[in-house]
Each structure stands twice: as structure tokens, then as C-alpha cells.
Amino acid sequence: AMLAADGLAYPRLRLLATCRAAEEGGDASGRDIDPADDGPRLAIHAGKPALLEAELRREHAQDAVNGRPVGAPKPAAGEPQSKALEVYWLVVEGLRPEGERNPMVHCQALVVTSAATAAVRARVRFAAPSPAGDYTLRVHVASSTVVGVALAQEVPLTVQEDDVPELE
């Protein structure tokens, strides 16, 4: 009811996440995550930089004028305007066997400042676990502005030994 009174829709969200090797020299792809993309990827090596890319798609994004939904009431003169329309927390944890604590890999805020924003993205750089093997990360997104809005996705991570010898 409060959202509708402000001309806002209840959040309809979709979470996409993938993990890959972090290329040396930057990770500025800025592309959308395609869940059907099974193209070639660089191997993720134990102890080397890896990159988790997460994208929160806002299927309730609206046409907006000046960052506010079309038809939304304008704030009264002198009324403070928040720069954040929606705030979500992205939490990444490494899954361990039953009975062991899962380590938190990363936590950050995802802030939406316009009703027209269709997606917010995060790029989490971390050291790949060692030893080589199959691992799973769980990516959580929870709203801090709308109670009960939360998503989670498990992301598989295959780590290989780096078989290239160090240069002397």
C-alpha cells in the first residue's frame, strides 16, 4: 500500500550470477549476464583472481521522468528527497560441508536511484580457493527497503591447478 501511494510497483526481481577467471589487466566488460552463455571461458586457477558477476534484474522497472515513476506525486517543497529508491544487500558465501561454517566472501549494497533502472550489477573479485576442485558459492540478495524481498542462487565454481611453472 505504501509503495502504491508513492507510485511504485512491488519489486519483481530476477537474480543472475556467474563466476569466471579474472583476466589480468581489468574486468571492464559491463555486459549483461546471459544465463544461456556456455561459451569458452578461461580456467579458474587455485589461489588466482576470480570474478563473480551478479546482476539483479528489476522486472518492475517503470518509465520515469527525472528518476521518478510517471504519475508519481512530487515531493512537497522543502521535503527531503532520498537519492535511494530501493536498496538491496548482496551477500556471497562459500558453501562448506554440513556442520562447517560457511565463510562470507563479500557483502555490498546495491542501490537503485531511478524507477527506470532495469538492472543493477556487481562484480566481486576474490582469490579462488585452494586446492583445486569443485566448489559452490551462494549469492543472496535481500531488500532493506521492502520486507520479505529476498533471492538466492548457487553458483558452481571449478578450480584447476595452475600447471604453468613460475619464471625464475
Secondary structure, DSSP 8 states (H G I E B T S, - for coil): -HHHHTT-----EEEEEEEEE--TT---------TT-------EETTSEEEEEEEEEETT---EETTEETT-----TT----S-SEEEEEEEEE---TTS---EEEEEEEEE--TT--EEEEEEEEE--SSSEEEEEEEEEEESSSTT-EEEEEEEEEEE---S----
